[in-house]
Amino acid sequence: MTTSSLEKMRLELRRGVLVLAVLASLRQPHYGYSLRKQLLARGIDIDEGTLYPLIRRLAEQDLLDSEWQQAEGRERRYYQLSDKGTELLMQLTDEWQVLNAALGHILGGVAEEAT
């Protein structure tokens, strides 16, 4: 597989995971940069060109509430899960756990076949 093909597949794999990570992180209020730093500290590197459009899209879907707050001498827009976002996060978390368990079994079989 070429590096280009691998990168495309890696990005596709990450796309859905990023939505779940952002929703889970926004159980607490964050502005864009603080959210990015928190995700990075937890092992998820997401560039601004991906994060900010994702936040806007989630807000447009009424999954996030937002408000302007004064912080460190600047106005910043803070985002947090709405009730609808909280409900979706719970549903997606359940789905993730089911898929992750199934994938673990499948990948475990692949590892066994390789040995």
Biopython code that builds the backbone (N, CA, C, O; Angstrom):
import numpy as np
from Bio.PDB.StructureBuilder import StructureBuilder

atoms = [
    (1, "MET", "N", (0.848, -1.176, 0.000)),
    (1, "MET", "CA", (0.000, 0.000, 0.000)),
    (1, "MET", "C", (0.895, 1.240, 0.000)),
    (1, "MET", "O", (1.881, 1.293, 0.735)),
    (2, "THR", "N", (0.562, 2.216, -0.804)),
    (2, "THR", "CA", (1.358, 3.433, -0.886)),
    (2, "THR", "C", (1.112, 4.306, 0.338)),
    (2, "THR", "O", (0.102, 4.164, 1.027)),
    (3, "THR", "N", (2.042, 5.202, 0.593)),
    (3, "THR", "CA", (1.902, 6.130, 1.708)),
    (3, "THR", "C", (0.650, 6.969, 1.546)),
    (3, "THR", "O", (-0.053, 7.232, 2.522)),
    (4, "SER", "N", (0.364, 7.390, 0.329)),
    (4, "SER", "CA", (-0.827, 8.197, 0.047)),
    (4, "SER", "C", (-2.104, 7.420, 0.371)),
    (4, "SER", "O", (-3.024, 7.970, 0.975)),
    (5, "SER", "N", (-2.165, 6.174, -0.017)),
    (5, "SER", "CA", (-3.340, 5.341, 0.259)),
    (5, "SER", "C", (-3.503, 5.115, 1.758)),
    (5, "SER", "O", (-4.613, 5.185, 2.286)),
    (6, "LEU", "N", (-2.408, 4.849, 2.430)),
    (6, "LEU", "CA", (-2.450, 4.656, 3.877)),
    (6, "LEU", "C", (-2.948, 5.917, 4.565)),
    (6, "LEU", "O", (-3.783, 5.840, 5.466)),
    (7, "GLU", "N", (-2.453, 7.067, 4.157)),
    (7, "GLU", "CA", (-2.870, 8.332, 4.764)),
    (7, "GLU", "C", (-4.364, 8.578, 4.555)),
    (7, "GLU", "O", (-5.048, 9.032, 5.472)),
    (8, "LYS", "N", (-4.868, 8.288, 3.379)),
    (8, "LYS", "CA", (-6.304, 8.455, 3.110)),
    (8, "LYS", "C", (-7.137, 7.549, 4.008)),
    (8, "LYS", "O", (-8.158, 7.976, 4.546)),
    (9, "MET", "N", (-6.716, 6.322, 4.170)),
    (9, "MET", "CA", (-7.441, 5.380, 5.024)),
    (9, "MET", "C", (-7.357, 5.786, 6.495)),
    (9, "MET", "O", (-8.330, 5.664, 7.238)),
    (10, "ARG", "N", (-6.194, 6.265, 6.901)),
    (10, "ARG", "CA", (-6.020, 6.721, 8.280)),
    (10, "ARG", "C", (-6.952, 7.892, 8.574)),
    (10, "ARG", "O", (-7.582, 7.935, 9.631)),
    (11, "LEU", "N", (-7.042, 8.842, 7.642)),
    (11, "LEU", "CA", (-7.922, 9.996, 7.825)),
    (11, "LEU", "C", (-9.385, 9.574, 7.887)),
    (11, "LEU", "O", (-10.162, 10.110, 8.677)),
    (12, "GLU", "N", (-9.749, 8.619, 7.056)),
    (12, "GLU", "CA", (-11.128, 8.121, 7.066)),
    (12, "GLU", "C", (-11.453, 7.453, 8.398)),
    (12, "GLU", "O", (-12.541, 7.641, 8.942)),
    (13, "LEU", "N", (-10.525, 6.687, 8.913)),
    (13, "LEU", "CA", (-10.702, 6.012, 10.198)),
    (13, "LEU", "C", (-10.852, 7.026, 11.330)),
    (13, "LEU", "O", (-11.686, 6.852, 12.219)),
    (14, "ARG", "N", (-10.053, 8.074, 11.295)),
    (14, "ARG", "CA", (-10.070, 9.091, 12.352)),
    (14, "ARG", "C", (-11.317, 9.963, 12.344)),
    (14, "ARG", "O", (-11.728, 10.454, 13.396)),
    (15, "ARG", "N", (-11.924, 10.164, 11.188)),
    (15, "ARG", "CA", (-13.013, 11.127, 11.034)),
    (15, "ARG", "C", (-14.133, 10.909, 12.048)),
    (15, "ARG", "O", (-14.522, 11.850, 12.739)),
    (16, "GLY", "N", (-14.647, 9.717, 12.150)),
    (16, "GLY", "CA", (-15.721, 9.432, 13.096)),
    (16, "GLY", "C", (-15.262, 9.477, 14.539)),
    (16, "GLY", "O", (-16.011, 9.890, 15.424)),
    (17, "VAL", "N", (-14.043, 9.056, 14.771)),
    (17, "VAL", "CA", (-13.501, 9.067, 16.129)),
    (17, "VAL", "C", (-13.365, 10.501, 16.636)),
    (17, "VAL", "O", (-13.579, 10.765, 17.819)),
    (18, "LEU", "N", (-13.011, 11.420, 15.749)),
    (18, "LEU", "CA", (-12.862, 12.818, 16.149)),
    (18, "LEU", "C", (-14.184, 13.404, 16.622)),
    (18, "LEU", "O", (-14.212, 14.160, 17.594)),
    (19, "VAL", "N", (-15.269, 13.070, 15.955)),
    (19, "VAL", "CA", (-16.583, 13.558, 16.379)),
    (19, "VAL", "C", (-16.864, 13.086, 17.801)),
    (19, "VAL", "O", (-17.277, 13.876, 18.649)),
    (20, "LEU", "N", (-16.645, 11.822, 18.058)),
    (20, "LEU", "CA", (-16.887, 11.269, 19.389)),
    (20, "LEU", "C", (-15.978, 11.926, 20.426)),
    (20, "LEU", "O", (-16.427, 12.243, 21.528)),
    (21, "ALA", "N", (-14.718, 12.129, 20.089)),
    (21, "ALA", "CA", (-13.765, 12.750, 21.024)),
    (21, "ALA", "C", (-14.161, 14.189, 21.340)),
    (21, "ALA", "O", (-14.085, 14.614, 22.492)),
    (22, "VAL", "N", (-14.579, 14.933, 20.333)),
    (22, "VAL", "CA", (-14.982, 16.329, 20.549)),
    (22, "VAL", "C", (-16.249, 16.384, 21.403)),
    (22, "VAL", "O", (-16.326, 17.167, 22.349)),
    (23, "LEU", "N", (-17.225, 15.568, 21.075)),
    (23, "LEU", "CA", (-18.450, 15.560, 21.881)),
    (23, "LEU", "C", (-18.147, 15.208, 23.342)),
    (23, "LEU", "O", (-18.648, 15.861, 24.257)),
    (24, "ALA", "N", (-17.336, 14.187, 23.552)),
    (24, "ALA", "CA", (-17.008, 13.772, 24.918)),
    (24, "ALA", "C", (-16.244, 14.873, 25.661)),
    (24, "ALA", "O", (-16.469, 15.091, 26.852)),
    (25, "SER", "N", (-15.355, 15.557, 24.967)),
    (25, "SER", "CA", (-14.576, 16.622, 25.602)),
    (25, "SER", "C", (-15.436, 17.823, 25.955)),
    (25, "SER", "O", (-15.136, 18.554, 26.899)),
    (26, "LEU", "N", (-16.501, 18.023, 25.201)),
    (26, "LEU", "CA", (-17.346, 19.192, 25.434)),
    (26, "LEU", "C", (-18.443, 18.938, 26.467)),
    (26, "LEU", "O", (-19.439, 19.660, 26.518)),
    (27, "ARG", "N", (-18.252, 17.913, 27.280)),
    (27, "ARG", "CA", (-19.100, 17.781, 28.467)),
    (27, "ARG", "C", (-18.791, 18.934, 29.411)),
    (27, "ARG", "O", (-19.619, 19.331, 30.230)),
    (28, "GLN", "N", (-17.576, 19.462, 29.277)),
    (28, "GLN", "CA", (-17.143, 20.653, 30.003)),
    (28, "GLN", "C", (-16.972, 21.780, 28.989)),
    (28, "GLN", "O", (-16.604, 21.513, 27.845)),
    (29, "PRO", "N", (-17.228, 23.033, 29.373)),
    (29, "PRO", "CA", (-17.100, 24.127, 28.403)),
    (29, "PRO", "C", (-15.653, 24.358, 27.974)),
    (29, "PRO", "O", (-14.727, 24.299, 28.784)),
    (30, "HIS", "N", (-15.487, 24.619, 26.695)),
    (30, "HIS", "CA", (-14.177, 24.929, 26.119)),
    (30, "HIS", "C", (-14.349, 25.929, 24.995)),
    (30, "HIS", "O", (-15.382, 25.955, 24.326)),
    (31, "TYR", "N", (-13.336, 26.750, 24.790)),
    (31, "TYR", "CA", (-13.252, 27.498, 23.544)),
    (31, "TYR", "C", (-12.328, 26.687, 22.641)),
    (31, "TYR", "O", (-11.667, 25.757, 23.104)),
    (32, "GLY", "N", (-12.279, 27.029, 21.375)),
    (32, "GLY", "CA", (-11.601, 26.201, 20.388)),
    (32, "GLY", "C", (-10.191, 25.792, 20.756)),
    (32, "GLY", "O", (-9.852, 24.610, 20.712)),
    (33, "TYR", "N", (-9.361, 26.768, 21.120)),
    (33, "TYR", "CA", (-7.961, 26.457, 21.395)),
    (33, "TYR", "C", (-7.812, 25.583, 22.642)),
    (33, "TYR", "O", (-6.976, 24.680, 22.667)),
    (34, "SER", "N", (-8.618, 25.845, 23.676)),
    (34, "SER", "CA", (-8.511, 25.023, 24.894)),
    (34, "SER", "C", (-8.972, 23.589, 24.608)),
    (34, "SER", "O", (-8.436, 22.639, 25.180)),
    (35, "LEU", "N", (-9.950, 23.436, 23.737)),
    (35, "LEU", "CA", (-10.397, 22.110, 23.342)),
    (35, "LEU", "C", (-9.291, 21.380, 22.592)),
    (35, "LEU", "O", (-9.028, 20.204, 22.843)),
    (36, "ARG", "N", (-8.655, 22.083, 21.681)),
    (36, "ARG", "CA", (-7.561, 21.478, 20.914)),
    (36, "ARG", "C", (-6.434, 21.025, 21.843)),
    (36, "ARG", "O", (-5.894, 19.931, 21.679)),
    (37, "LYS", "N", (-6.078, 21.873, 22.826)),
    (37, "LYS", "CA", (-5.021, 21.511, 23.774)),
    (37, "LYS", "C", (-5.411, 20.294, 24.605)),
    (37, "LYS", "O", (-4.580, 19.420, 24.852)),
    (38, "GLN", "N", (-6.664, 20.232, 25.037)),
    (38, "GLN", "CA", (-7.104, 19.099, 25.840)),
    (38, "GLN", "C", (-7.046, 17.809, 25.026)),
    (38, "GLN", "O", (-6.576, 16.782, 25.514)),
    (39, "LEU", "N", (-7.520, 17.867, 23.798)),
    (39, "LEU", "CA", (-7.478, 16.681, 22.949)),
    (39, "LEU", "C", (-6.040, 16.223, 22.715)),
    (39, "LEU", "O", (-5.749, 15.028, 22.774)),
    (40, "LEU", "N", (-5.148, 17.168, 22.452)),
    (40, "LEU", "CA", (-3.741, 16.837, 22.230)),
    (40, "LEU", "C", (-3.132, 16.200, 23.476)),
    (40, "LEU", "O", (-2.376, 15.235, 23.377)),
    (41, "ALA", "N", (-3.460, 16.737, 24.642)),
    (41, "ALA", "CA", (-2.939, 16.177, 25.898)),
    (41, "ALA", "C", (-3.414, 14.747, 26.118)),
    (41, "ALA", "O", (-2.782, 13.976, 26.840)),
    (42, "ARG", "N", (-4.529, 14.401, 25.491)),
    (42, "ARG", "CA", (-5.072, 13.044, 25.640)),
    (42, "ARG", "C", (-4.761, 12.162, 24.443)),
    (42, "ARG", "O", (-5.334, 11.083, 24.289)),
    (43, "GLY", "N", (-3.836, 12.634, 23.586)),
    (43, "GLY", "CA", (-3.336, 11.791, 22.502)),
    (43, "GLY", "C", (-4.025, 11.955, 21.162)),
    (43, "GLY", "O", (-3.770, 11.179, 20.240)),
    (44, "ILE", "N", (-4.894, 12.950, 21.033)),
    (44, "ILE", "CA", (-5.586, 13.161, 19.763)),
    (44, "ILE", "C", (-5.151, 14.505, 19.193)),
    (44, "ILE", "O", (-5.532, 15.567, 19.686)),
    (45, "ASP", "N", (-4.345, 14.425, 18.144)),
    (45, "ASP", "CA", (-3.841, 15.623, 17.476)),
    (45, "ASP", "C", (-4.818, 15.991, 16.367)),
    (45, "ASP", "O", (-5.015, 15.223, 15.425)),
    (46, "ILE", "N", (-5.419, 17.149, 16.479)),
    (46, "ILE", "CA", (-6.393, 17.614, 15.490)),
    (46, "ILE", "C", (-6.021, 19.040, 15.116)),
    (46, "ILE", "O", (-5.884, 19.900, 15.986)),
    (47, "ASP", "N", (-5.860, 19.287, 13.833)),
    (47, "ASP", "CA", (-5.464, 20.628, 13.438)),
    (47, "ASP", "C", (-6.671, 21.558, 13.426)),
    (47, "ASP", "O", (-7.818, 21.114, 13.365)),
    (48, "GLU", "N", (-6.390, 22.846, 13.484)),
    (48, "GLU", "CA", (-7.440, 23.856, 13.567)),
    (48, "GLU", "C", (-8.366, 23.806, 12.356)),
    (48, "GLU", "O", (-9.566, 24.048, 12.481)),
    (49, "GLY", "N", (-7.818, 23.494, 11.194)),
    (49, "GLY", "CA", (-8.610, 23.431, 9.975)),
    (49, "GLY", "C", (-9.635, 22.304, 9.978)),
    (49, "GLY", "O", (-10.573, 22.308, 9.182)),
    (50, "THR", "N", (-9.454, 21.347, 10.869)),
    (50, "THR", "CA", (-10.421, 20.264, 11.047)),
    (50, "THR", "C", (-11.330, 20.554, 12.236)),
    (50, "THR", "O", (-12.539, 20.337, 12.161)),
    (51, "LEU", "N", (-10.760, 21.037, 13.323)),
    (51, "LEU", "CA", (-11.508, 21.237, 14.560)),
    (51, "LEU", "C", (-12.583, 22.307, 14.437)),
    (51, "LEU", "O", (-13.740, 22.063, 14.778)),
    (52, "TYR", "N", (-12.217, 23.485, 13.957)),
    (52, "TYR", "CA", (-13.178, 24.596, 13.947)),
    (52, "TYR", "C", (-14.384, 24.332, 13.038)),
    (52, "TYR", "O", (-15.509, 24.621, 13.445)),
    (53, "PRO", "N", (-14.200, 23.801, 11.837)),
    (53, "PRO", "CA", (-15.395, 23.457, 11.047)),
    (53, "PRO", "C", (-16.252, 22.374, 11.721)),
    (53, "PRO", "O", (-17.479, 22.399, 11.618)),
    (54, "LEU", "N", (-15.605, 21.430, 12.407)),
    (54, "LEU", "CA", (-16.346, 20.389, 13.115)),
    (54, "LEU", "C", (-17.184, 20.999, 14.233)),
    (54, "LEU", "O", (-18.353, 20.647, 14.391)),
    (55, "ILE", "N", (-16.605, 21.902, 15.002)),
    (55, "ILE", "CA", (-17.350, 22.570, 16.083)),
    (55, "ILE", "C", (-18.542, 23.326, 15.501)),
    (55, "ILE", "O", (-19.653, 23.229, 16.022)),
    (56, "ARG", "N", (-18.316, 24.072, 14.433)),
    (56, "ARG", "CA", (-19.413, 24.826, 13.815)),
    (56, "ARG", "C", (-20.522, 23.891, 13.332)),
    (56, "ARG", "O", (-21.703, 24.180, 13.520)),
    (57, "ARG", "N", (-20.145, 22.773, 12.711)),
    (57, "ARG", "CA", (-21.135, 21.827, 12.211)),
    (57, "ARG", "C", (-21.946, 21.226, 13.362)),
    (57, "ARG", "O", (-23.165, 21.099, 13.257)),
    (58, "LEU", "N", (-21.286, 20.861, 14.444)),
    (58, "LEU", "CA", (-21.987, 20.304, 15.598)),
    (58, "LEU", "C", (-22.923, 21.336, 16.221)),
    (58, "LEU", "O", (-24.025, 20.998, 16.654)),
    (59, "ALA", "N", (-22.485, 22.593, 16.265)),
    (59, "ALA", "CA", (-23.334, 23.661, 16.800)),
    (59, "ALA", "C", (-24.550, 23.884, 15.907)),
    (59, "ALA", "O", (-25.656, 24.090, 16.407)),
    (60, "GLU", "N", (-24.356, 23.845, 14.593)),
    (60, "GLU", "CA", (-25.468, 24.021, 13.652)),
    (60, "GLU", "C", (-26.486, 22.893, 13.772)),
    (60, "GLU", "O", (-27.662, 23.086, 13.468)),
    (61, "GLN", "N", (-26.047, 21.728, 14.210)),
    (61, "GLN", "CA", (-26.937, 20.588, 14.402)),
    (61, "GLN", "C", (-27.588, 20.599, 15.788)),
    (61, "GLN", "O", (-28.251, 19.638, 16.177)),
    (62, "ASP", "N", (-27.392, 21.695, 16.528)),
    (62, "ASP", "CA", (-27.947, 21.869, 17.882)),
    (62, "ASP", "C", (-27.406, 20.860, 18.880)),
    (62, "ASP", "O", (-28.069, 20.539, 19.867)),
    (63, "LEU", "N", (-26.207, 20.361, 18.627)),
    (63, "LEU", "CA", (-25.578, 19.425, 19.551)),
    (63, "LEU", "C", (-24.737, 20.153, 20.593)),
    (63, "LEU", "O", (-24.361, 19.574, 21.612)),
    (64, "LEU", "N", (-24.444, 21.430, 20.331)),
    (64, "LEU", "CA", (-23.645, 22.245, 21.246)),
    (64, "LEU", "C", (-24.382, 23.534, 21.559)),
    (64, "LEU", "O", (-25.077, 24.100, 20.715)),
    (65, "ASP", "N", (-24.212, 23.977, 22.784)),
    (65, "ASP", "CA", (-24.613, 25.322, 23.174)),
    (65, "ASP", "C", (-23.349, 26.152, 23.193)),
    (65, "ASP", "O", (-22.259, 25.624, 23.416)),
    (66, "SER", "N", (-23.485, 27.446, 22.962)),
    (66, "SER", "CA", (-22.304, 28.300, 23.018)),
    (66, "SER", "C", (-22.660, 29.642, 23.624)),
    (66, "SER", "O", (-23.805, 30.092, 23.570)),
    (67, "GLU", "N", (-21.649, 30.267, 24.200)),
    (67, "GLU", "CA", (-21.824, 31.617, 24.735)),
    (67, "GLU", "C", (-20.477, 32.310, 24.754)),
    (67, "GLU", "O", (-19.428, 31.684, 24.909)),
    (68, "TRP", "N", (-20.539, 33.615, 24.592)),
    (68, "TRP", "CA", (-19.332, 34.427, 24.647)),
    (68, "TRP", "C", (-19.026, 34.711, 26.098)),
    (68, "TRP", "O", (-19.914, 35.065, 26.873)),
    (69, "GLN", "N", (-17.754, 34.553, 26.468)),
    (69, "GLN", "CA", (-17.305, 34.837, 27.835)),
    (69, "GLN", "C", (-16.000, 35.612, 27.768)),
    (69, "GLN", "O", (-15.200, 35.450, 26.846)),
    (70, "GLN", "N", (-15.814, 36.443, 28.756)),
    (70, "GLN", "CA", (-14.557, 37.173, 28.892)),
    (70, "GLN", "C", (-13.566, 36.262, 29.606)),
    (70, "GLN", "O", (-13.850, 35.774, 30.699)),
    (71, "ALA", "N", (-12.417, 36.032, 29.001)),
    (71, "ALA", "CA", (-11.403, 35.172, 29.611)),
    (71, "ALA", "C", (-10.035, 35.688, 29.208)),
    (71, "ALA", "O", (-9.768, 35.931, 28.031)),
    (72, "GLU", "N", (-9.177, 35.851, 30.196)),
    (72, "GLU", "CA", (-7.807, 36.302, 29.945)),
    (72, "GLU", "C", (-7.792, 37.582, 29.104)),
    (72, "GLU", "O", (-6.961, 37.747, 28.211)),
    (73, "GLY", "N", (-8.726, 38.477, 29.410)),
    (73, "GLY", "CA", (-8.760, 39.766, 28.729)),
    (73, "GLY", "C", (-9.335, 39.734, 27.322)),
    (73, "GLY", "O", (-9.253, 40.731, 26.605)),
    (74, "ARG", "N", (-9.914, 38.614, 26.912)),
    (74, "ARG", "CA", (-10.459, 38.478, 25.560)),
    (74, "ARG", "C", (-11.846, 37.862, 25.613)),
    (74, "ARG", "O", (-12.179, 37.110, 26.529)),
    (75, "GLU", "N", (-12.638, 38.194, 24.620)),
    (75, "GLU", "CA", (-13.925, 37.529, 24.437)),
    (75, "GLU", "C", (-13.662, 36.212, 23.712)),
    (75, "GLU", "O", (-12.992, 36.176, 22.679)),
    (76, "ARG", "N", (-14.196, 35.145, 24.268)),
    (76, "ARG", "CA", (-14.026, 33.836, 23.642)),
    (76, "ARG", "C", (-15.373, 33.136, 23.616)),
    (76, "ARG", "O", (-16.178, 33.259, 24.539)),
    (77, "ARG", "N", (-15.598, 32.407, 22.549)),
    (77, "ARG", "CA", (-16.836, 31.643, 22.442)),
    (77, "ARG", "C", (-16.600, 30.266, 23.046)),
    (77, "ARG", "O", (-15.776, 29.490, 22.561)),
    (78, "TYR", "N", (-17.325, 29.981, 24.095)),
    (78, "TYR", "CA", (-17.229, 28.693, 24.773)),
    (78, "TYR", "C", (-18.353, 27.794, 24.293)),
    (78, "TYR", "O", (-19.496, 28.222, 24.134)),
    (79, "TYR", "N", (-18.000, 26.535, 24.066)),
    (79, "TYR", "CA", (-18.953, 25.531, 23.607)),
    (79, "TYR", "C", (-19.091, 24.456, 24.665)),
    (79, "TYR", "O", (-18.138, 24.130, 25.373)),
    (80, "GLN", "N", (-20.297, 23.910, 24.760)),
    (80, "GLN", "CA", (-20.570, 22.799, 25.661)),
    (80, "GLN", "C", (-21.718, 21.992, 25.069)),
    (80, "GLN", "O", (-22.537, 22.521, 24.317)),
    (81, "LEU", "N", (-21.772, 20.716, 25.411)),
    (81, "LEU", "CA", (-22.848, 19.867, 24.907)),
    (81, "LEU", "C", (-24.213, 20.422, 25.291)),
    (81, "LEU", "O", (-24.418, 20.862, 26.422)),
    (82, "SER", "N", (-25.132, 20.398, 24.354)),
    (82, "SER", "CA", (-26.534, 20.698, 24.640)),
    (82, "SER", "C", (-27.175, 19.404, 25.153)),
    (82, "SER", "O", (-26.529, 18.357, 25.195)),
    (83, "ASP", "N", (-28.431, 19.488, 25.534)),
    (83, "ASP", "CA", (-29.140, 18.273, 25.951)),
    (83, "ASP", "C", (-29.179, 17.260, 24.803)),
    (83, "ASP", "O", (-28.988, 16.062, 25.011)),
    (84, "LYS", "N", (-29.426, 17.756, 23.604)),
    (84, "LYS", "CA", (-29.452, 16.889, 22.418)),
    (84, "LYS", "C", (-28.073, 16.265, 22.183)),
    (84, "LYS", "O", (-27.974, 15.094, 21.817)),
    (85, "GLY", "N", (-27.009, 17.051, 22.395)),
    (85, "GLY", "CA", (-25.649, 16.552, 22.236)),
    (85, "GLY", "C", (-25.301, 15.504, 23.276)),
    (85, "GLY", "O", (-24.621, 14.523, 22.976)),
    (86, "THR", "N", (-25.767, 15.714, 24.496)),
    (86, "THR", "CA", (-25.525, 14.750, 25.570)),
    (86, "THR", "C", (-26.194, 13.418, 25.252)),
    (86, "THR", "O", (-25.605, 12.355, 25.448)),
    (87, "GLU", "N", (-27.422, 13.486, 24.762)),
    (87, "GLU", "CA", (-28.138, 12.264, 24.385)),
    (87, "GLU", "C", (-27.409, 11.540, 23.251)),
    (87, "GLU", "O", (-27.243, 10.321, 23.290)),
    (88, "LEU", "N", (-26.978, 12.298, 22.246)),
    (88, "LEU", "CA", (-26.251, 11.685, 21.132)),
    (88, "LEU", "C", (-24.937, 11.078, 21.606)),
    (88, "LEU", "O", (-24.570, 9.986, 21.172)),
    (89, "LEU", "N", (-24.226, 11.769, 22.488)),
    (89, "LEU", "CA", (-22.967, 11.238, 23.013)),
    (89, "LEU", "C", (-23.195, 9.895, 23.696)),
    (89, "LEU", "O", (-22.413, 8.965, 23.504)),
    (90, "MET", "N", (-24.239, 9.785, 24.477)),
    (90, "MET", "CA", (-24.520, 8.504, 25.150)),
    (90, "MET", "C", (-24.794, 7.413, 24.121)),
    (90, "MET", "O", (-24.301, 6.294, 24.262)),
    (91, "GLN", "N", (-25.569, 7.722, 23.095)),
    (91, "GLN", "CA", (-25.882, 6.732, 22.066)),
    (91, "GLN", "C", (-24.625, 6.323, 21.290)),
    (91, "GLN", "O", (-24.395, 5.140, 21.040)),
    (92, "LEU", "N", (-23.819, 7.319, 20.914)),
    (92, "LEU", "CA", (-22.595, 7.019, 20.164)),
    (92, "LEU", "C", (-21.582, 6.252, 21.011)),
    (92, "LEU", "O", (-20.849, 5.404, 20.502)),
    (93, "THR", "N", (-21.548, 6.557, 22.305)),
    (93, "THR", "CA", (-20.645, 5.841, 23.206)),
    (93, "THR", "C", (-21.038, 4.363, 23.280)),
    (93, "THR", "O", (-20.179, 3.483, 23.233)),
    (94, "ASP", "N", (-22.330, 4.103, 23.396)),
    (94, "ASP", "CA", (-22.795, 2.711, 23.398)),
    (94, "ASP", "C", (-22.409, 2.023, 22.096)),
    (94, "ASP", "O", (-21.909, 0.898, 22.108)),
    (95, "GLU", "N", (-22.641, 2.697, 20.973)),
    (95, "GLU", "CA", (-22.307, 2.126, 19.668)),
    (95, "GLU", "C", (-20.807, 1.880, 19.560)),
    (95, "GLU", "O", (-20.382, 0.842, 19.053)),
    (96, "TRP", "N", (-19.997, 2.837, 20.039)),
    (96, "TRP", "CA", (-18.540, 2.694, 19.998)),
    (96, "TRP", "C", (-18.103, 1.467, 20.785)),
    (96, "TRP", "O", (-17.261, 0.697, 20.323)),
    (97, "GLN", "N", (-18.671, 1.283, 21.968)),
    (97, "GLN", "CA", (-18.274, 0.156, 22.806)),
    (97, "GLN", "C", (-18.609, -1.181, 22.146)),
    (97, "GLN", "O", (-17.818, -2.121, 22.225)),
    (98, "VAL", "N", (-19.764, -1.278, 21.499)),
    (98, "VAL", "CA", (-20.144, -2.495, 20.793)),
    (98, "VAL", "C", (-19.178, -2.754, 19.632)),
    (98, "VAL", "O", (-18.654, -3.857, 19.475)),
    (99, "LEU", "N", (-18.954, -1.708, 18.820)),
    (99, "LEU", "CA", (-18.050, -1.849, 17.680)),
    (99, "LEU", "C", (-16.629, -2.162, 18.113)),
    (99, "LEU", "O", (-15.956, -2.992, 17.502)),
    (100, "ASN", "N", (-16.175, -1.499, 19.164)),
    (100, "ASN", "CA", (-14.811, -1.704, 19.650)),
    (100, "ASN", "C", (-14.620, -3.142, 20.139)),
    (100, "ASN", "O", (-13.585, -3.757, 19.881)),
    (101, "ALA", "N", (-15.615, -3.667, 20.839)),
    (101, "ALA", "CA", (-15.521, -5.053, 21.312)),
    (101, "ALA", "C", (-15.489, -6.022, 20.129)),
    (101, "ALA", "O", (-14.689, -6.957, 20.108)),
    (102, "ALA", "N", (-16.358, -5.795, 19.150)),
    (102, "ALA", "CA", (-16.391, -6.676, 17.980)),
    (102, "ALA", "C", (-15.088, -6.584, 17.203)),
    (102, "ALA", "O", (-14.542, -7.600, 16.771)),
    (103, "LEU", "N", (-14.594, -5.374, 17.026)),
    (103, "LEU", "CA", (-13.342, -5.181, 16.298)),
    (103, "LEU", "C", (-12.172, -5.808, 17.048)),
    (103, "LEU", "O", (-11.249, -6.342, 16.433)),
    (104, "GLY", "N", (-12.213, -5.743, 18.372)),
    (104, "GLY", "CA", (-11.174, -6.381, 19.175)),
    (104, "GLY", "C", (-11.105, -7.871, 18.906)),
    (104, "GLY", "O", (-10.020, -8.443, 18.803)),
    (105, "HIS", "N", (-12.279, -8.504, 18.791)),
    (105, "HIS", "CA", (-12.309, -9.939, 18.481)),
    (105, "HIS", "C", (-11.774, -10.206, 17.079)),
    (105, "HIS", "O", (-11.018, -11.153, 16.863)),
    (106, "ILE", "N", (-12.171, -9.372, 16.138)),
    (106, "ILE", "CA", (-11.716, -9.549, 14.757)),
    (106, "ILE", "C", (-10.213, -9.340, 14.660)),
    (106, "ILE", "O", (-9.507, -10.150, 14.059)),
    (107, "LEU", "N", (-9.726, -8.265, 15.246)),
    (107, "LEU", "CA", (-8.286, -7.987, 15.194)),
    (107, "LEU", "C", (-7.488, -9.004, 15.969)),
    (107, "LEU", "O", (-6.363, -9.330, 15.590)),
    (108, "GLY", "N", (-8.045, -9.509, 17.042)),
    (108, "GLY", "CA", (-7.373, -10.574, 17.801)),
    (108, "GLY", "C", (-7.196, -11.801, 16.935)),
    (108, "GLY", "O", (-6.163, -12.467, 17.002)),
    (109, "GLY", "N", (-8.190, -12.105, 16.124)),
    (109, "GLY", "CA", (-8.098, -13.226, 15.181)),
    (109, "GLY", "C", (-7.047, -12.985, 14.136)),
    (109, "GLY", "O", (-6.353, -13.918, 13.732)),
    (110, "VAL", "N", (-6.909, -11.744, 13.683)),
    (110, "VAL", "CA", (-5.881, -11.405, 12.686)),
    (110, "VAL", "C", (-4.503, -11.581, 13.292)),
    (110, "VAL", "O", (-3.600, -12.101, 12.636)),
    (111, "ALA", "N", (-4.327, -11.155, 14.540)),
    (111, "ALA", "CA", (-3.032, -11.288, 15.222)),
    (111, "ALA", "C", (-2.672, -12.769, 15.394)),
    (111, "ALA", "O", (-1.514, -13.155, 15.241)),
    (112, "GLU", "N", (-3.674, -13.587, 15.714)),
    (112, "GLU", "CA", (-3.426, -15.020, 15.895)),
    (112, "GLU", "C", (-3.037, -15.682, 14.582)),
    (112, "GLU", "O", (-2.182, -16.567, 14.551)),
    (113, "GLU", "N", (-3.683, -15.239, 13.478)),
    (113, "GLU", "CA", (-3.366, -15.799, 12.150)),
    (113, "GLU", "C", (-1.955, -15.444, 11.710)),
    (113, "GLU", "O", (-1.317, -16.204, 10.983)),
    (114, "ALA", "N", (-1.465, -14.284, 12.153)),
    (114, "ALA", "CA", (-0.136, -13.823, 11.744)),
    (114, "ALA", "C", (0.970, -14.583, 12.452)),
    (114, "ALA", "O", (2.103, -14.621, 11.974)),
    (115, "THR", "N", (0.648, -15.193, 13.595)),
    (115, "THR", "CA", (1.693, -15.913, 14.342)),
    (115, "THR", "C", (1.778, -17.361, 13.970)),
    (115, "THR", "O", (2.607, -18.090, 14.513)),
]
sb = StructureBuilder()
sb.init_structure("model")
sb.init_model(0)
sb.init_chain("A")
sb.init_seg("    ")
for serial, (resi, resn, name, xyz) in enumerate(atoms, 1):
    if name == "N":
        sb.init_residue(resn, " ", resi, " ")
    sb.init_atom(name, np.array(xyz, "f"), 0.0, 1.0, " ", f" {name:<3s}", serial, name[0])
structure = sb.get_structure()
